[in-house]
Amino acid sequence: MTDIDVKTTRGFNNEGKYAKRGSTITVSPQRAKDLYANGLIEDPKLESQAPAPESKKAPEAANKAAPKSGDKAKPAAK
């Protein structure tokens, strides 16, 4: 996986080095999730592994019968 850059909101010890508040550090996506859960970094905006599917309307059916000119909406029976 590729590492990502995140901005710290608090100072903390990051794998042996001190990361100051407001600095930008490079971490793995899993580490970013952990740090965000502890409130140490801003939202990492991690991308999901699979892209979201696009909702598309199905194409119009080619074998659909044409409406008849004599057909009208029938009134509902009372």
Contacts in CASP RR format, 6 or more apart in sequence:
PFRMAT RR
TARGET T0000
AUTHOR 0000-0000-0000
METHOD contacts of the structure
MODEL  1
MTDIDVKTTRGFNNEGKYAKRGSTITVSPQRAKDLYANGLIEDPKLESQA
PAPESKKAPEAANKAAPKSGDKAKPAAK
1 28 0 8 1.000
1 29 0 8 1.000
1 30 0 8 1.000
2 29 0 8 1.000
3 26 0 8 1.000
3 27 0 8 1.000
3 28 0 8 1.000
3 29 0 8 1.000
4 26 0 8 1.000
4 27 0 8 1.000
4 28 0 8 1.000
4 29 0 8 1.000
4 32 0 8 1.000
4 44 0 8 1.000
4 46 0 8 1.000
5 24 0 8 1.000
5 25 0 8 1.000
5 26 0 8 1.000
6 24 0 8 1.000
6 25 0 8 1.000
6 26 0 8 1.000
6 27 0 8 1.000
6 32 0 8 1.000
6 35 0 8 1.000
6 36 0 8 1.000
6 41 0 8 1.000
6 42 0 8 1.000
6 44 0 8 1.000
7 22 0 8 1.000
7 23 0 8 1.000
7 24 0 8 1.000
7 41 0 8 1.000
7 42 0 8 1.000
8 19 0 8 1.000
8 20 0 8 1.000
8 21 0 8 1.000
8 22 0 8 1.000
8 23 0 8 1.000
8 24 0 8 1.000
8 25 0 8 1.000
8 40 0 8 1.000
8 41 0 8 1.000
8 42 0 8 1.000
9 21 0 8 1.000
9 22 0 8 1.000
9 39 0 8 1.000
9 40 0 8 1.000
9 41 0 8 1.000
9 42 0 8 1.000
10 21 0 8 1.000
10 39 0 8 1.000
10 40 0 8 1.000
11 18 0 8 1.000
11 19 0 8 1.000
11 20 0 8 1.000
11 21 0 8 1.000
11 40 0 8 1.000
12 18 0 8 1.000
12 19 0 8 1.000
12 35 0 8 1.000
12 40 0 8 1.000
13 19 0 8 1.000
14 25 0 8 1.000
14 27 0 8 1.000
19 25 0 8 1.000
25 41 0 8 1.000
27 35 0 8 1.000
29 44 0 8 1.000
29 46 0 8 1.000
32 41 0 8 1.000
32 44 0 8 1.000
32 46 0 8 1.000
33 44 0 8 1.000
33 46 0 8 1.000
35 41 0 8 1.000
35 44 0 8 1.000
36 42 0 8 1.000
36 43 0 8 1.000
36 44 0 8 1.000
END
